[in-house]
């Protein structure tokens, strides 16, 4: 058999599996507050800078707006964010955190460290994380150029 077609030789499989397992690690931590992992990512974007257009949130998450919009609608229904028309451009939808959305930051304060600790191992240490980020960023940037 050609080694190119062995599952164990596929970078994509390793990245997919790591992503899926990391997302699973978030599940019990976020589920306690009724959040999904994609909702948590939106919160991270809005905690960095509140009151952003949907397009900016989608770009930051490397997603299409038609993927982000239903997610934001659910978050609005749950009282985590509000969506309103932009003042400069009525076609633009601005997303803002509610008090509940802002309060979730305090409640989820330990999540990054908890998940970060879960991935530490022999080859991934606090010292090697920056170089891992750099390698993953290089892969992401290369793939963005090709899409």
C-alpha positions in Angstrom: 0.0 0.0 0.0 1.2 3.5 -0.9 2.2 5.2 2.4 0.6 8.5 1.2 -2.8 6.8 1.9 -2.2 5.6 5.4 -4.3 7.3 8.0 -1.4 7.6 10.3 0.6 9.6 7.7 -2.1 12.3 7.3 -1.5 15.6 9.0 -5.1 16.5 8.4 -6.3 13.6 10.5 -4.1 14.6 13.4 -5.3 18.2 13.3 -8.9 17.1 13.0 -8.6 14.7 15.9 -6.8 17.2 18.1 -9.4 19.8 17.3 -12.3 17.4 18.1 -10.8 16.3 21.4 -10.0 19.8 22.5 -13.6 20.8 21.7 -14.7 17.9 23.8 -12.6 19.1 26.7 -14.5 22.4 26.6 -17.9 20.7 26.6 -18.4 20.1 30.3 -16.9 23.4 31.3 -19.1 25.4 29.0 -22.2 23.1 29.2 -22.6 24.2 32.8 -23.5 27.6 31.5 -25.5 26.4 28.5 -22.8 27.4 26.1 -21.4 25.7 23.0 -17.8 25.9 21.9 -18.6 28.2 18.9 -20.6 30.5 21.3 -17.5 30.6 23.6 -15.4 31.7 20.6 -17.9 34.5 19.8 -17.7 35.6 23.5 -13.9 35.6 23.3 -14.1 38.0 20.3 -16.6 40.3 22.1 -14.7 40.3 25.4 -11.7 41.6 23.5 -13.8 44.3 21.9 -17.5 44.7 22.4 -20.0 46.1 19.9 -18.7 44.7 16.6 -20.3 44.2 13.3 -21.3 40.6 12.4 -18.8 40.7 9.5 -15.9 41.6 11.8 -16.8 38.7 14.2 -17.0 36.3 11.3 -13.6 37.4 9.9 -12.0 37.1 13.3 -13.3 33.5 13.6 -12.4 32.7 10.0 -16.0 31.9 9.3 -18.6 33.0 6.8 -21.3 35.4 8.0 -24.0 32.9 7.1 -22.4 30.5 9.6 -22.1 33.1 12.4 -25.6 34.7 12.0 -27.6 31.7 13.3 -25.2 31.3 16.2 -25.7 35.0 17.1 -29.4 34.7 16.8 -29.3 31.8 19.4 -27.1 33.8 21.7 -29.5 36.7 21.4 -32.4 34.5 22.3 -30.5 33.3 25.3 -29.9 36.9 26.4 -26.1 36.8 25.9 -25.9 39.4 23.1 -28.0 42.0 21.4 -28.0 42.7 17.7 -29.0 46.0 16.3 -28.6 47.9 13.0 -25.5 50.1 12.7 -25.9 53.8 12.9 -23.6 54.6 10.0 -24.9 51.7 7.8 -28.3 50.2 8.4 -27.3 47.1 6.5 -24.7 46.4 9.1 -25.7 44.4 12.2 -23.8 45.3 15.4 -23.4 42.7 18.1 -23.1 43.8 21.8 -22.7 41.8 25.0 -25.5 42.0 27.5 -24.9 42.0 31.2 -25.3 38.3 31.1 -22.7 38.0 28.4 -20.2 40.2 30.3 -20.8 38.3 33.5 -20.0 35.0 31.7 -16.4 36.2 31.5 -16.0 36.1 35.2 -17.7 32.7 35.4 -15.5 31.2 32.7 -12.3 32.7 34.1 -10.7 29.2 34.7 -11.6 27.7 31.4 -8.5 28.7 29.3 -6.1 27.4 32.0 -8.1 24.2 32.6 -8.1 23.3 28.9 -4.6 24.4 28.5 -3.5 22.1 31.3 -5.4 19.3 29.7 -3.2 19.5 26.6 0.1 19.7 28.3 2.2 16.6 27.8 5.8 15.6 27.1 6.2 17.5 23.9 3.7 20.4 24.6 4.9 22.3 27.6 4.5 25.9 28.7 7.8 26.6 27.0 6.9 24.9 23.7 3.4 26.4 23.4 4.6 29.6 21.7 6.4 27.6 18.9 3.3 25.4 18.5 1.2 28.5 18.1 3.7 29.8 15.5 3.6 26.5 13.5 -0.2 26.4 13.6 -0.5 30.0 12.6 1.9 29.3 9.6 -0.4 26.4 8.6 -3.5 28.5 8.9 -2.0 31.4 7.0 -0.8 29.1 4.2 -4.2 27.5 3.9 -6.0 30.9 3.9 -3.8 31.9 0.9 -4.8 28.8 -1.0 -8.6 29.2 -0.3 
